[in-house]
Amino acid sequence: MLTREEIVGLSPATPQDVHFYSAGHKIRAFWYPPANGDQNAPAIVCGHGFSGMIGLQMVGVPEALSLAGYGVLTYYSRGIGESEGPRGRVIPREQVEDMRNAVTYVQSRDDVDPDRIGVFGSAWGCSIAVAAAAEDERIKALVGTVGIGDCERWLRSERPRWEWKAFLDRIAEDRQRRVLTGKSEVVNPNEIHIPDRAASEARDRQWREFCEKSGYDGYPLETAEAVIEFKPEEMVARIAPRAVMFVHMSEDMTVPPEESKSLYEKAGEPKKLLIPKGPHYDIFWFRNPEVFADFMVDAIDWLDTHVKGIES
């Protein structure tokens, strides 16, 4: 069993560059083989957050899971980072398809047991993972951190009533523009999802650097409409009797803890909910390795039970 101290002291690993295809787009992915050298390993597919910055916010997750004996795949969804596809396009249903195709890729590997695959979703990736697991019985268990149950409720909670009305009007205008011109207005993602002020300065700087590297200026406003229509909590009950575990920071001002609580309440058994104390970004190893290690010990135990089939 991986210890808390080992997780706190992780060093970022260098994965193997791999790829697969989703809807004809070449998806850039990264494979972390199990540290124990298992050639019939259980595997975990990891889904990234709304910004897609897996080189920062996903660090620690694949390393810990690899040390625990899992093969781990991280990847950029289509249009994000170094994957092919329309630049900056974040459409939930398409990303669900990408995750399911990632599962297919992992199953194709000779060093993976195709019957022992789970998913780990970080923030927005948690919501994508819920939908993917609801639709795909190949996924044996799910761990999701700071996820969103109802994306319309989430975005609406960030705005006064008059700003919400103006936001919906802007989306309606963009819908008409897309129909007449085939183009959607490109906006800073902070105009779709408004991060808390304490996090926004650092997040903006990191995101600008990520955009420059990835070759796009923002997300199409079409994303906002697609996100509003996405409600993973309406699907989560379909995962049972496969296992779900949700983790949410108690003082999260970016995604309210009520979102993961709603997912948990609507899920079937077996299920688990952890609410560590702290703000949104403390969930990430790069920000707070102590908090990260505390919940990852439980997450690995959960996956060991429901993916590996080891009784805890």
N, C-alpha and C positions, 0 to 999 in steps of 0.2 A: 504493500500500500504506500503510495506517495505521501510524504509527510508535508506538513504546513511549511516547515523550514526549507525543504527542498523547493517548494513553489516560490517562496519569497526570494530565494537566491537564484532563480532562473537566469540563464543568459539567452538572449535572442539567438535562435538557430538559423542556419542557412538551409532552406528547403531545396528540393529538386524542382526545377522548372518543368511543368507539364501543361497540357492543354486538352480541351475537349470542345465540341461544337454544340451550340444551342440555337435553334431556328436558323441554322446556316452561319452563325457568327462564331468566330474562333474565340474561345474563352480562355484568358490567361489564368493559370492556376498554379498552385504550389503544393507539393506533396512532402509531408513530414513522415518518414517511415517510423515504425515503432522502435523505441530505443532498445528493446529486448531482442530485436532481430527476428521476431515471429514472422514466418512466411505464410501463415494462414490467419492473419490478424483481424480482429474487429476494427472497424473504421468509423470515424466521425467526419461529417461534412460540416464546415463552419460557414455561416452567413454573416456578412458584414453589415455595418450600420448605414444610415441614410447618406452620410457623406462618402462612404466607400473607402475610407482611408485605412485599409487593412494593414499597411506597413507601420501604423502607429497604434490604432485602437485594438487590433486583433493580436498584437504581440503578447505572448504569455499563454494564450489559450492553446495553440497547437503544441507549444513546447511542453506544457504540463501534461496534455493528453498523450503526447508521444512517450514521455517518461513513464506514463501509466500503462503503456503497452498497446496503444492504439495507433493505427495509421491515420493521418489527419490530412484533409484537403481543405485549403482555403482558396478563394478565387474572387476575381472581379466579375460582377454581373455584367451582362451585355451593355455596352456604351459607357462603362465606368472604368477608370484607370486604364489598364493596358489591354482590355478586352475589346474586340470589334463590336460594331453596332453604332447607331446614331449617338453622337457624343452627348453625354450627360442625361440621357433618357432614363428616367426612373419610373417604371410602370409596374405596379405590384404583381399583376398577373404574369407578366413576362419574367419577373425575377423568381416567381414560384416555379415556372417552367425551367429556368436556369438551375435552380436548386435540385429539382428532380432529375435533370440531366446530369448534374454533378454526381448524384447517387448512382446513376447508370454507369458513369465513368469509373467510379470507385469499384463497383461490382465487377467491372471488366478486368480489373487488375489481378494478376496471378498471385500476388502476395496478400490478398484480402479474402476473408471469409464473406461471401456475398450475402449470407443470411444473418450477419451481425453488423448492422450499420445503424448509427444514430446521427442526430443533428444537434449542433450547438449554434444558436442564433444570438447575436449581440445587438441589442436595441432594435432598430428597424429590422435587422436580420432575424430577431426573435419572431416578429410578426410574420415574416415570410416563411420561417420554419414551421410555424403553427399551421399555416395554410398548406404547405407542402406535405406535412405529416398527416393532415386530415385527408388528403387525397391519395396518399401513397403508403400502402401497407408494408412496403419494404423497409420503411423507417421504424425501427423497433423502440426508440425512446428519444425524447427531446429534452434539452436544457436550454432555457431562454432567459436572458438577462435584460432588465429594464425595457421590456417590450410594451407594445401598444395593442389594446384590445379592440378599440373602435377609433379609427383614424380621424373620422369627422369630429368626434367628441374631443379628441386630442388637439387638433388644429383650432377648433372653435374655442377651447379653453384658454388659448394664448392671446385672444383678442377681445376688446370691448365689442358690444353688440353692433355698433355702427361700423367698426372696422371689419367685422365679419360680413356684414351686408355688402360693403364695398369690395371685399375680397371675392365674394360670390359673383358680384356683377362683373368684375374683371375676368373671372374664369368663363362666364357666359360669353363675354365679348371675344375671348380667345377661342372658344369653341367655334364661333361663327367665322373667325379669321382662318382657322385651320380648314374649315369646310370650303371657304372661298379661295384660299391661297395655298393650302397645303403646308403652312408654316405656323408654328407656335412661338409666342414671345419667349425669349430666353431670359431667365431671372436668376438672381442670387438665391441659393436654396434657403437663406434666412428670410426671404420674402414668402416662402411657403411654410416652412417650420421656423418659428422664432425661438432661438435658444435663450436660456436665461442670461442676464447681463454678465454674471460672474464668469460664464464660460465663453461668451461670444468673442471677446478680443483674441484669445488664444486660438479658438476654433477658426475664426476668420483668417488669421495669418496662416495657419496650417492648411486651410482649404484653398487659399489663393495659390500657395506653393504646389499643392496637389493638382489644381487646375492647369497651371502652367506646364507641369510635367505631362499631364494627360491630354492636353490639347482641346480643352473646351472652356467656355466662359460661364456656364451655369446650367441650370435645369430648365427644360421647357415648361411653360405654365400648364401644359397638358398634364404634367406630373401631379399638380395640385388637384385637378379634377379626379384623376385615377386614385390618388391617395384618399380623398374624401369618401370614395365609394368602397374602400377596403376595410372590412370589419372582421378581423380574424376571430374575435370572440364568438361569432356566429357559427364558426367551423370547429372550434376546439373540442367540443364534445365528441366529434367523430373520431378522434384519435384513440380513445379508450377501446379496448383494454390495454393498449400500449401506453407507456408511462410518460408523464410530463412533469417537469420541475421548472418553477419560475423563481427568479431572484430579482429583487428590486430594492434600490436604496431608499431609506426612509425619508430623506430630505431632498428628494429629486425634484428640482424645479424645471427640468427639461421635459421629462415625461412623468406625470403624477403617479405615485405608487398605486393609486386606484386602478390603473390600467392593468397591471399584472394581477392585482387582486381579483379583478373581474374575469380575467382569463382563467385564473385558478378556480374561482367559484363555479364557472360554467364547464370546466373540464370534468371528465369522469375519472374514476380511480384506475390505476394508482397515480397519485399526484402529490406534489410537495411544493410549499411556498416558503421562501426565506426573505426576510426584510432586514438586511444589515443597516446599521446606522451610518448616515453620511449622505453627501450630495451625489448627483448623477455620475460624474466622472470618476468618483472613487471606485466604481465597478471595474475600472481598467487597471491592468498590472502596471502600466507606465506611470499612472497617477498615484496609486496606493496599493503596493504589493501586499501589504498586510491584510487589507480587506479582501483583496482578490484571492489570496491564499485561503482565507477562512471559508469562503463559499466554494472554492474549487475543490477542496477536500470532500465536501458533501456532494458536489456535482460528479466527481469521479466515482465516488461510492455508488451514486444513483445509476450512473452508466454501467458500472461493473455489474450491478444487479440485473439491469434490464436490457443491456446489450451483450455483455459477456456471458451473463447467466450465472454469475457468482453470488451465492447467498452471503449477505453482509452479517 
